[in-house]
Each structure stands twice: as structure tokens, then as C-alpha cells.
């Protein structure tokens, strides 16, 4: 991996630490597009790498749903 890819994964790790979850679509938006304008696919042109990250993201994603009153 190159330094930008490592920086991206650090941002992903920090986001998960701070918010507890993330959705794959968020990896195409700020703050992830600060490193590359296309987000994850701009940094990881190898789709096998993108799919490996997606598997991790999907594995920790939590459906927080809506609060019921």
C-alpha cells in the first residue's frame, strides 16, 4: 500500500472509533475525498481491495434505525 491508502485506512479506523459504524457510501464523501476526489475507488483501483474493505465495513455496520416514542 502507498501512503495515501494507509492514510485513508487510518481515517476509516478513526471514523469507526468515533462513530461506531460507517456505510460504504460514506467512503465516497468527505472527509474521505480529501485524500482523493473519487474516494475509495480513486485510491484503491484494484477492486479486490475495495471489496475487502467493503466486507470489513459491512461486517461492522449497524442499523441504528429510528428512535421510537
PDB file of N, CA, C and O in Angstrom, chain B, residues numbered from 101:
ATOM      1  N   UNK B 101       0.839  -1.187   0.000  1.00  0.00           N
ATOM      2  CA  UNK B 101       0.000   0.000   0.000  1.00  0.00           C
ATOM      3  C   UNK B 101       0.879   1.244   0.000  1.00  0.00           C
ATOM      4  O   UNK B 101       1.992   1.247   0.527  1.00  0.00           O
ATOM      5  N   UNK B 102       0.349   2.291  -0.602  1.00  0.00           N
ATOM      6  CA  UNK B 102       1.081   3.547  -0.594  1.00  0.00           C
ATOM      7  C   UNK B 102       0.623   4.420   0.586  1.00  0.00           C
ATOM      8  O   UNK B 102      -0.303   4.058   1.311  1.00  0.00           O
ATOM      9  N   UNK B 103       1.271   5.547   0.762  1.00  0.00           N
ATOM     10  CA  UNK B 103       0.989   6.392   1.931  1.00  0.00           C
ATOM     11  C   UNK B 103      -0.434   6.941   1.924  1.00  0.00           C
ATOM     12  O   UNK B 103      -1.038   7.091   2.986  1.00  0.00           O
ATOM     13  N   UNK B 104      -0.977   7.243   0.753  1.00  0.00           N
ATOM     14  CA  UNK B 104      -2.356   7.741   0.685  1.00  0.00           C
ATOM     15  C   UNK B 104      -3.358   6.659   1.074  1.00  0.00           C
ATOM     16  O   UNK B 104      -4.347   6.946   1.749  1.00  0.00           O
ATOM     17  N   UNK B 105      -3.118   5.443   0.664  1.00  0.00           N
ATOM     18  CA  UNK B 105      -4.006   4.343   1.032  1.00  0.00           C
ATOM     19  C   UNK B 105      -3.971   4.101   2.538  1.00  0.00           C
ATOM     20  O   UNK B 105      -5.005   3.856   3.159  1.00  0.00           O
ATOM     21  N   UNK B 106      -2.794   4.170   3.111  1.00  0.00           N
ATOM     22  CA  UNK B 106      -2.659   3.990   4.562  1.00  0.00           C
ATOM     23  C   UNK B 106      -3.365   5.122   5.301  1.00  0.00           C
ATOM     24  O   UNK B 106      -4.036   4.892   6.307  1.00  0.00           O
ATOM     25  N   UNK B 107      -3.210   6.339   4.800  1.00  0.00           N
ATOM     26  CA  UNK B 107      -3.897   7.488   5.412  1.00  0.00           C
ATOM     27  C   UNK B 107      -5.413   7.306   5.344  1.00  0.00           C
ATOM     28  O   UNK B 107      -6.120   7.606   6.306  1.00  0.00           O
ATOM     29  N   UNK B 108      -5.908   6.817   4.210  1.00  0.00           N
ATOM     30  CA  UNK B 108      -7.338   6.563   4.046  1.00  0.00           C
ATOM     31  C   UNK B 108      -7.821   5.540   5.068  1.00  0.00           C
ATOM     32  O   UNK B 108      -8.852   5.740   5.711  1.00  0.00           O
ATOM     33  N   UNK B 109      -7.081   4.448   5.219  1.00  0.00           N
ATOM     34  CA  UNK B 109      -7.475   3.412   6.185  1.00  0.00           C
ATOM     35  C   UNK B 109      -7.418   3.933   7.607  1.00  0.00           C
ATOM     36  O   UNK B 109      -8.232   3.531   8.438  1.00  0.00           O
ATOM     37  N   UNK B 110      -6.474   4.822   7.911  1.00  0.00           N
ATOM     38  CA  UNK B 110      -6.427   5.451   9.229  1.00  0.00           C
ATOM     39  C   UNK B 110      -7.666   6.311   9.463  1.00  0.00           C
ATOM     40  O   UNK B 110      -8.237   6.305  10.554  1.00  0.00           O
ATOM     41  N   UNK B 111      -8.078   7.054   8.427  1.00  0.00           N
ATOM     42  CA  UNK B 111      -9.300   7.858   8.542  1.00  0.00           C
ATOM     43  C   UNK B 111     -10.513   6.967   8.769  1.00  0.00           C
ATOM     44  O   UNK B 111     -11.393   7.294   9.565  1.00  0.00           O
ATOM     45  N   UNK B 112     -10.554   5.843   8.066  1.00  0.00           N
ATOM     46  CA  UNK B 112     -11.655   4.893   8.230  1.00  0.00           C
ATOM     47  C   UNK B 112     -11.668   4.350   9.654  1.00  0.00           C
ATOM     48  O   UNK B 112     -12.719   4.299  10.293  1.00  0.00           O
ATOM     49  N   UNK B 113     -10.522   3.953  10.141  1.00  0.00           N
ATOM     50  CA  UNK B 113     -10.416   3.430  11.511  1.00  0.00           C
ATOM     51  C   UNK B 113     -10.868   4.477  12.517  1.00  0.00           C
ATOM     52  O   UNK B 113     -11.620   4.162  13.439  1.00  0.00           O
ATOM     53  N   UNK B 114     -10.422   5.712  12.354  1.00  0.00           N
ATOM     54  CA  UNK B 114     -10.794   6.779  13.281  1.00  0.00           C
ATOM     55  C   UNK B 114     -12.283   7.079  13.227  1.00  0.00           C
ATOM     56  O   UNK B 114     -12.903   7.344  14.257  1.00  0.00           O
ATOM     57  N   UNK B 115     -12.857   7.039  12.034  1.00  0.00           N
ATOM     58  CA  UNK B 115     -14.302   7.270  11.904  1.00  0.00           C
ATOM     59  C   UNK B 115     -15.082   6.190  12.650  1.00  0.00           C
ATOM     60  O   UNK B 115     -16.028   6.487  13.379  1.00  0.00           O
ATOM     61  N   UNK B 116     -14.684   4.959  12.464  1.00  0.00           N
ATOM     62  CA  UNK B 116     -15.364   3.854  13.145  1.00  0.00           C
ATOM     63  C   UNK B 116     -15.202   3.980  14.656  1.00  0.00           C
ATOM     64  O   UNK B 116     -16.148   3.739  15.405  1.00  0.00           O
ATOM     65  N   UNK B 117     -14.012   4.355  15.103  1.00  0.00           N
ATOM     66  CA  UNK B 117     -13.776   4.546  16.533  1.00  0.00           C
ATOM     67  C   UNK B 117     -14.678   5.644  17.086  1.00  0.00           C
ATOM     68  O   UNK B 117     -15.253   5.491  18.164  1.00  0.00           O
ATOM     69  N   UNK B 118     -14.804   6.753  16.352  1.00  0.00           N
ATOM     70  CA  UNK B 118     -15.569   7.896  16.835  1.00  0.00           C
ATOM     71  C   UNK B 118     -17.078   7.703  16.743  1.00  0.00           C
ATOM     72  O   UNK B 118     -17.816   8.159  17.616  1.00  0.00           O
ATOM     73  N   UNK B 119     -17.545   7.027  15.685  1.00  0.00           N
ATOM     74  CA  UNK B 119     -18.983   6.928  15.427  1.00  0.00           C
ATOM     75  C   UNK B 119     -19.545   5.519  15.577  1.00  0.00           C
ATOM     76  O   UNK B 119     -20.763   5.341  15.600  1.00  0.00           O
ATOM     77  N   UNK B 120     -18.682   4.527  15.677  1.00  0.00           N
ATOM     78  CA  UNK B 120     -19.131   3.166  15.909  1.00  0.00           C
ATOM     79  C   UNK B 120     -19.551   2.402  14.669  1.00  0.00           C
ATOM     80  O   UNK B 120     -19.676   1.178  14.711  1.00  0.00           O
ATOM     81  N   UNK B 121     -19.771   3.104  13.566  1.00  0.00           N
ATOM     82  CA  UNK B 121     -20.211   2.445  12.343  1.00  0.00           C
ATOM     83  C   UNK B 121     -19.950   3.360  11.153  1.00  0.00           C
ATOM     84  O   UNK B 121     -19.639   4.540  11.318  1.00  0.00           O
ATOM     85  N   UNK B 122     -20.077   2.809   9.973  1.00  0.00           N
ATOM     86  CA  UNK B 122     -19.948   3.581   8.733  1.00  0.00           C
ATOM     87  C   UNK B 122     -20.634   2.797   7.632  1.00  0.00           C
ATOM     88  O   UNK B 122     -20.720   1.570   7.683  1.00  0.00           O
ATOM     89  N   UNK B 123     -21.117   3.517   6.645  1.00  0.00           N
ATOM     90  CA  UNK B 123     -21.710   2.878   5.477  1.00  0.00           C
ATOM     91  C   UNK B 123     -20.752   3.034   4.301  1.00  0.00           C
ATOM     92  O   UNK B 123     -20.010   4.014   4.230  1.00  0.00           O
ATOM     93  N   UNK B 124     -20.763   2.099   3.405  1.00  0.00           N
ATOM     94  CA  UNK B 124     -19.853   2.105   2.264  1.00  0.00           C
ATOM     95  C   UNK B 124     -19.976   3.404   1.459  1.00  0.00           C
ATOM     96  O   UNK B 124     -18.971   3.936   0.988  1.00  0.00           O
ATOM     97  N   UNK B 125     -21.180   3.908   1.303  1.00  0.00           N
ATOM     98  CA  UNK B 125     -21.401   5.131   0.523  1.00  0.00           C
ATOM     99  C   UNK B 125     -20.634   6.322   1.089  1.00  0.00           C
ATOM    100  O   UNK B 125     -20.264   7.232   0.347  1.00  0.00           O
ATOM    101  N   UNK B 126     -20.397   6.319   2.389  1.00  0.00           N
ATOM    102  CA  UNK B 126     -19.676   7.421   3.018  1.00  0.00           C
ATOM    103  C   UNK B 126     -18.219   7.487   2.562  1.00  0.00           C
ATOM    104  O   UNK B 126     -17.585   8.536   2.675  1.00  0.00           O
ATOM    105  N   UNK B 127     -17.692   6.397   2.058  1.00  0.00           N
ATOM    106  CA  UNK B 127     -16.299   6.370   1.618  1.00  0.00           C
ATOM    107  C   UNK B 127     -16.095   7.102   0.296  1.00  0.00           C
ATOM    108  O   UNK B 127     -14.973   7.191  -0.201  1.00  0.00           O
ATOM    109  N   UNK B 128     -17.182   7.628  -0.274  1.00  0.00           N
ATOM    110  CA  UNK B 128     -17.122   8.424  -1.492  1.00  0.00           C
ATOM    111  C   UNK B 128     -17.382   9.900  -1.206  1.00  0.00           C
ATOM    112  O   UNK B 128     -17.475  10.704  -2.134  1.00  0.00           O
ATOM    113  N   UNK B 129     -17.501  10.266   0.080  1.00  0.00           N
ATOM    114  CA  UNK B 129     -17.804  11.628   0.504  1.00  0.00           C
ATOM    115  C   UNK B 129     -16.720  12.151   1.435  1.00  0.00           C
ATOM    116  O   UNK B 129     -15.774  11.440   1.773  1.00  0.00           O
ATOM    117  N   UNK B 130     -16.874  13.407   1.842  1.00  0.00           N
ATOM    118  CA  UNK B 130     -15.962  13.997   2.818  1.00  0.00           C
ATOM    119  C   UNK B 130     -16.077  13.234   4.124  1.00  0.00           C
ATOM    120  O   UNK B 130     -17.184  12.800   4.443  1.00  0.00           O
ATOM    121  N   UNK B 131     -15.070  13.045   4.870  1.00  0.00           N
ATOM    122  CA  UNK B 131     -13.720  13.562   4.687  1.00  0.00           C
ATOM    123  C   UNK B 131     -12.841  12.670   3.809  1.00  0.00           C
ATOM    124  O   UNK B 131     -11.683  13.006   3.560  1.00  0.00           O
ATOM    125  N   UNK B 132     -13.366  11.553   3.343  1.00  0.00           N
ATOM    126  CA  UNK B 132     -12.560  10.592   2.599  1.00  0.00           C
ATOM    127  C   UNK B 132     -12.121  11.104   1.234  1.00  0.00           C
ATOM    128  O   UNK B 132     -11.113  10.647   0.695  1.00  0.00           O
ATOM    129  N   UNK B 133     -12.870  12.051   0.669  1.00  0.00           N
ATOM    130  CA  UNK B 133     -12.480  12.601  -0.628  1.00  0.00           C
ATOM    131  C   UNK B 133     -11.398  13.673  -0.504  1.00  0.00           C
ATOM    132  O   UNK B 133     -10.945  14.206  -1.517  1.00  0.00           O
ATOM    133  N   UNK B 134     -10.983  13.991   0.701  1.00  0.00           N
ATOM    134  CA  UNK B 134      -9.852  14.914   0.868  1.00  0.00           C
ATOM    135  C   UNK B 134      -8.563  14.283   0.338  1.00  0.00           C
ATOM    136  O   UNK B 134      -7.683  14.979  -0.168  1.00  0.00           O
ATOM    137  N   UNK B 135      -8.466  12.987   0.457  1.00  0.00           N
ATOM    138  CA  UNK B 135      -7.254  12.291   0.015  1.00  0.00           C
ATOM    139  C   UNK B 135      -7.291  12.074  -1.498  1.00  0.00           C
ATOM    140  O   UNK B 135      -6.282  12.242  -2.183  1.00  0.00           O
ATOM    141  N   UNK B 136      -8.449  11.704  -2.003  1.00  0.00           N
ATOM    142  CA  UNK B 136      -8.642  11.536  -3.454  1.00  0.00           C
ATOM    143  C   UNK B 136     -10.076  11.917  -3.772  1.00  0.00           C
ATOM    144  O   UNK B 136     -11.003  11.487  -3.085  1.00  0.00           O
ATOM    145  N   UNK B 137     -10.262  12.708  -4.796  1.00  0.00           N
ATOM    146  CA  UNK B 137     -11.587  13.211  -5.156  1.00  0.00           C
ATOM    147  C   UNK B 137     -12.630  12.143  -5.426  1.00  0.00           C
ATOM    148  O   UNK B 137     -13.827  12.395  -5.284  1.00  0.00           O
ATOM    149  N   UNK B 138     -12.192  10.951  -5.814  1.00  0.00           N
ATOM    150  CA  UNK B 138     -13.128   9.858  -6.097  1.00  0.00           C
ATOM    151  C   UNK B 138     -13.351   8.957  -4.891  1.00  0.00           C
ATOM    152  O   UNK B 138     -14.057   7.954  -4.988  1.00  0.00           O
ATOM    153  N   UNK B 139     -12.755   9.307  -3.758  1.00  0.00           N
ATOM    154  CA  UNK B 139     -12.937   8.479  -2.570  1.00  0.00           C
ATOM    155  C   UNK B 139     -12.212   7.153  -2.685  1.00  0.00           C
ATOM    156  O   UNK B 139     -11.120   7.076  -3.249  1.00  0.00           O
ATOM    157  N   UNK B 140     -12.815   6.125  -2.157  1.00  0.00           N
ATOM    158  CA  UNK B 140     -12.162   4.814  -2.051  1.00  0.00           C
ATOM    159  C   UNK B 140     -11.714   4.251  -3.399  1.00  0.00           C
ATOM    160  O   UNK B 140     -10.625   3.685  -3.499  1.00  0.00           O
ATOM    161  N   UNK B 141     -12.538   4.401  -4.433  1.00  0.00           N
ATOM    162  CA  UNK B 141     -12.166   3.803  -5.720  1.00  0.00           C
ATOM    163  C   UNK B 141     -11.045   4.570  -6.414  1.00  0.00           C
ATOM    164  O   UNK B 141     -10.369   4.018  -7.283  1.00  0.00           O
ATOM    165  N   UNK B 142     -10.840   5.804  -6.054  1.00  0.00           N
ATOM    166  CA  UNK B 142      -9.721   6.552  -6.588  1.00  0.00           C
ATOM    167  C   UNK B 142      -8.399   6.135  -5.967  1.00  0.00           C
ATOM    168  O   UNK B 142      -7.348   6.209  -6.603  1.00  0.00           O
ATOM    169  N   UNK B 143      -8.463   5.701  -4.734  1.00  0.00           N
ATOM    170  CA  UNK B 143      -7.255   5.290  -4.013  1.00  0.00           C
ATOM    171  C   UNK B 143      -6.944   3.818  -4.178  1.00  0.00           C
ATOM    172  O   UNK B 143      -5.781   3.416  -4.149  1.00  0.00           O
ATOM    173  N   UNK B 144      -7.968   3.023  -4.350  1.00  0.00           N
ATOM    174  CA  UNK B 144      -7.804   1.573  -4.469  1.00  0.00           C
ATOM    175  C   UNK B 144      -8.354   1.130  -5.830  1.00  0.00           C
ATOM    176  O   UNK B 144      -9.495   0.675  -5.916  1.00  0.00           O
ATOM    177  N   UNK B 145      -7.550   1.260  -6.890  1.00  0.00           N
ATOM    178  CA  UNK B 145      -8.038   0.894  -8.220  1.00  0.00           C
ATOM    179  C   UNK B 145      -8.266  -0.614  -8.374  1.00  0.00           C
ATOM    180  O   UNK B 145      -8.981  -1.039  -9.282  1.00  0.00           O
ATOM    181  N   UNK B 146      -7.672  -1.415  -7.505  1.00  0.00           N
ATOM    182  CA  UNK B 146      -7.860  -2.859  -7.532  1.00  0.00           C
ATOM    183  C   UNK B 146      -9.179  -3.178  -6.811  1.00  0.00           C
ATOM    184  O   UNK B 146      -9.291  -3.010  -5.597  1.00  0.00           O
ATOM    185  N   UNK B 147     -10.159  -3.634  -7.572  1.00  0.00           N
ATOM    186  CA  UNK B 147     -11.487  -3.899  -6.989  1.00  0.00           C
ATOM    187  C   UNK B 147     -11.439  -4.966  -5.900  1.00  0.00           C
ATOM    188  O   UNK B 147     -12.305  -4.980  -5.025  1.00  0.00           O
ATOM    189  N   UNK B 148     -10.468  -5.844  -5.929  1.00  0.00           N
ATOM    190  CA  UNK B 148     -10.344  -6.838  -4.859  1.00  0.00           C
ATOM    191  C   UNK B 148     -10.069  -6.141  -3.534  1.00  0.00           C
ATOM    192  O   UNK B 148     -10.567  -6.574  -2.495  1.00  0.00           O
ATOM    193  N   UNK B 149      -9.283  -5.071  -3.556  1.00  0.00           N
ATOM    194  CA  UNK B 149      -9.014  -4.311  -2.332  1.00  0.00           C
ATOM    195  C   UNK B 149     -10.280  -3.594  -1.860  1.00  0.00           C
ATOM    196  O   UNK B 149     -10.591  -3.583  -0.669  1.00  0.00           O
ATOM    197  N   UNK B 150     -11.000  -2.999  -2.802  1.00  0.00           N
ATOM    198  CA  UNK B 150     -12.246  -2.311  -2.454  1.00  0.00           C
ATOM    199  C   UNK B 150     -13.238  -3.296  -1.842  1.00  0.00           C
ATOM    200  O   UNK B 150     -13.897  -2.985  -0.849  1.00  0.00           O
ATOM    201  N   UNK B 151     -13.341  -4.471  -2.428  1.00  0.00           N
ATOM    202  CA  UNK B 151     -14.278  -5.476  -1.910  1.00  0.00           C
ATOM    203  C   UNK B 151     -13.850  -5.983  -0.533  1.00  0.00           C
ATOM    204  O   UNK B 151     -14.702  -6.296   0.298  1.00  0.00           O
ATOM    205  N   UNK B 152     -12.553  -6.067  -0.281  1.00  0.00           N
ATOM    206  CA  UNK B 152     -12.065  -6.473   1.043  1.00  0.00           C
ATOM    207  C   UNK B 152     -12.436  -5.421   2.077  1.00  0.00           C
ATOM    208  O   UNK B 152     -12.855  -5.764   3.182  1.00  0.00           O
ATOM    209  N   UNK B 153     -12.288  -4.149   1.735  1.00  0.00           N
ATOM    210  CA  UNK B 153     -12.673  -3.072   2.657  1.00  0.00           C
ATOM    211  C   UNK B 153     -14.181  -3.078   2.845  1.00  0.00           C
ATOM    212  O   UNK B 153     -14.666  -2.877   3.958  1.00  0.00           O
ATOM    213  N   UNK B 154     -14.932  -3.306   1.763  1.00  0.00           N
ATOM    214  CA  UNK B 154     -16.398  -3.379   1.858  1.00  0.00           C
ATOM    215  C   UNK B 154     -16.821  -4.489   2.804  1.00  0.00           C
ATOM    216  O   UNK B 154     -17.754  -4.307   3.587  1.00  0.00           O
ATOM    217  N   UNK B 155     -16.160  -5.627   2.751  1.00  0.00           N
ATOM    218  CA  UNK B 155     -16.501  -6.739   3.646  1.00  0.00           C
ATOM    219  C   UNK B 155     -16.299  -6.334   5.101  1.00  0.00           C
ATOM    220  O   UNK B 155     -17.099  -6.688   5.967  1.00  0.00           O
ATOM    221  N   UNK B 156     -15.237  -5.597   5.364  1.00  0.00           N
ATOM    222  CA  UNK B 156     -14.990  -5.126   6.733  1.00  0.00           C
ATOM    223  C   UNK B 156     -16.061  -4.123   7.142  1.00  0.00           C
ATOM    224  O   UNK B 156     -16.625  -4.225   8.231  1.00  0.00           O
ATOM    225  N   UNK B 157     -16.342  -3.159   6.275  1.00  0.00           N
ATOM    226  CA  UNK B 157     -17.353  -2.136   6.571  1.00  0.00           C
ATOM    227  C   UNK B 157     -18.714  -2.789   6.790  1.00  0.00           C
ATOM    228  O   UNK B 157     -19.414  -2.460   7.748  1.00  0.00           O
ATOM    229  N   UNK B 158     -19.091  -3.708   5.910  1.00  0.00           N
ATOM    230  CA  UNK B 158     -20.380  -4.391   6.055  1.00  0.00           C
ATOM    231  C   UNK B 158     -20.438  -5.201   7.350  1.00  0.00           C
ATOM    232  O   UNK B 158     -21.497  -5.330   7.963  1.00  0.00           O
ATOM    233  N   UNK B 159     -19.304  -5.739   7.754  1.00  0.00           N
ATOM    234  CA  UNK B 159     -19.258  -6.544   8.973  1.00  0.00           C
ATOM    235  C   UNK B 159     -19.450  -5.754  10.246  1.00  0.00           C
ATOM    236  O   UNK B 159     -19.880  -6.300  11.262  1.00  0.00           O
ATOM    237  N   UNK B 160     -19.131  -4.459  10.200  1.00  0.00           N
ATOM    238  CA  UNK B 160     -19.291  -3.654  11.413  1.00  0.00           C
ATOM    239  C   UNK B 160     -20.463  -2.701  11.337  1.00  0.00           C
ATOM    240  O   UNK B 160     -20.799  -2.058  12.332  1.00  0.00           O
ATOM    241  N   UNK B 161     -21.092  -2.595  10.181  1.00  0.00           N
ATOM    242  CA  UNK B 161     -22.216  -1.673  10.035  1.00  0.00           C
ATOM    243  C   UNK B 161     -23.358  -2.106  10.940  1.00  0.00           C
ATOM    244  O   UNK B 161     -23.675  -3.288  11.072  1.00  0.00           O
ATOM    245  N   UNK B 162     -23.956  -1.108  11.550  1.00  0.00           N
ATOM    246  CA  UNK B 162     -25.056  -1.354  12.475  1.00  0.00           C
ATOM    247  C   UNK B 162     -26.244  -0.532  12.007  1.00  0.00           C
ATOM    248  O   UNK B 162     -26.119   0.664  11.741  1.00  0.00           O
ATOM    249  N   UNK B 163     -27.382  -1.171  11.909  1.00  0.00           N
ATOM    250  CA  UNK B 163     -28.609  -0.459  11.564  1.00  0.00           C
ATOM    251  C   UNK B 163     -29.136   0.168  12.845  1.00  0.00           C
ATOM    252  O   UNK B 163     -29.696  -0.518  13.700  1.00  0.00           O
ATOM    253  N   UNK B 164     -28.950   1.488  12.971  1.00  0.00           N
ATOM    254  CA  UNK B 164     -29.378   2.134  14.200  1.00  0.00           C
ATOM    255  C   UNK B 164     -30.867   2.434  14.194  1.00  0.00           C
ATOM    256  O   UNK B 164     -31.448   2.735  15.236  1.00  0.00           O
ATOM    257  N   UNK B 165     -31.484   2.352  13.020  1.00  0.00           N
ATOM    258  CA  UNK B 165     -32.922   2.538  12.919  1.00  0.00           C
ATOM    259  C   UNK B 165     -33.350   3.908  13.405  1.00  0.00           C
ATOM    260  O   UNK B 165     -32.533   4.820  13.531  1.00  0.00           O
ATOM    261  N   UNK B 166     -34.616   4.043  13.672  1.00  0.00           N
ATOM    262  CA  UNK B 166     -35.157   5.305  14.171  1.00  0.00           C
ATOM    263  C   UNK B 166     -35.648   5.099  15.581  1.00  0.00           C
ATOM    264  O   UNK B 166     -36.138   4.030  15.945  1.00  0.00           O
ATOM    265  N   UNK B 167     -35.507   6.131  16.353  1.00  0.00           N
ATOM    266  CA  UNK B 167     -35.981   6.066  17.744  1.00  0.00           C
ATOM    267  C   UNK B 167     -37.498   5.966  17.753  1.00  0.00           C
ATOM    268  O   UNK B 167     -38.186   6.614  16.965  1.00  0.00           O
ATOM    269  N   UNK B 168     -37.990   5.158  18.640  1.00  0.00           N
ATOM    270  CA  UNK B 168     -39.437   5.019  18.763  1.00  0.00           C
ATOM    271  C   UNK B 168     -39.880   5.754  20.018  1.00  0.00           C
ATOM    272  O   UNK B 168     -39.197   5.760  21.042  1.00  0.00           O
ATOM    273  N   UNK B 169     -41.033   6.364  19.902  1.00  0.00           N
ATOM    274  CA  UNK B 169     -41.547   7.108  21.064  1.00  0.00           C
ATOM    275  C   UNK B 169     -42.891   6.594  21.464  1.00  0.00           C
ATOM    276  O   UNK B 169     -43.483   7.095  22.420  1.00  0.00           O
TER     277      UNK B 169
END
